[in-house]
Amino acid sequence: MTDGLLVTADGAEFRGIALGIEGVVTGEVVFNTSMTGYQEVFTDPSYTGQIVAMTSTHVGNYGVSPDDDQSGSARCAGLVVRSAARAFPDAGPAAQFEHWLQASGVVALTDLDTRRLTRHIRQAGAMPAAMGTGTTAAELLDLARSSPGMAGSDLASTAGTATPYTVEPEGDRRATVVAFDFGMKRDITRRLSALGCRVHVLPAAASADEVLALRPDGVFLSNGPGDPEPLTGPVDAISGLLGKVPVFGICLGHQLLGLALGAGTFKLPFGHHGGNHPVRRLDDGRIEITAQNHGFAVDLWPLATGEPPIHDGLPTPDLLPASVPTAFGEVAATHQNLNDGTLEGLRCLEVPAFSVQYHPEAAPGPHDSLGLFDRFLDLMGVP
């Protein structure tokens, strides 16, 4: 076994054992609290540029399957686990977790103190790190400190498809949807297709005119990595679509819709990553458990007339403005994160558009929010 090392930009060192391929990588280190669905996490394009530390103690114990891939390859910059399953009975080499990591070209470390690493990120915030084998702590520290942070990074422009493609519906076509691919997971198109949608997937740089030329019944704004603020082209495109066609955004798509409406965005201290985040629905108070993967959040307060209250104690709905005026009419806050009180959803009251900060397709994660896809069909007028 080969010794490995992870060093954060503030100089903290974490030792482990090489698990995937040998080498050195850099990226923002974040922790993911999902207990299952590790393959979906590692192939999620939203993790582009990030080193993922899994808080679940044991990873890889049920192997891998091509059906669980959310893109054509592993997309995280690196992987850190406490304990990895190297082999298990009745599974061929292609189903082995360690074999998959190596075949996917992932630099990974096991036998690392992920509890200490997670606590460090919680206290100091997500930050650049460098990890790998065959190098020194001093060299890794230099690499970590020279690695760009997520703030200001446009990763979504290249995380998705470079050429348009179409996914046909299962059964009879009920609607035509254009999906912006900012780093979209495969289960999103699978979900839309299963509901009878023909999905035209376009690159992140597609214009409003290109979208409207396809005569869609609705537009979907996908998840993706990085900072939303550099994505001025997609924001302009969304602005050109609002009021002309129903819009549904998730994750990065939610943030881009917020920017198109005139709201602000900001970087979270350590982000939301995992399949167990509680979210309050503000209309009825019901709590949904959601799958999340993002490092930025939407701020509606710049559009409000009042000042945000001081966050003291448990998150309450008054941490968010109930509604705000925009160039496209009134916009209401619809969902709130119960861990930190941040905005998790919005709805335009005068044009057909809504969005959520989380992943309703549940890949991986709970199925509490699958009904949002039905709501999208209702917004498109699909019977």
Disulfide bonds with the S-S distance in Angstrom:
none
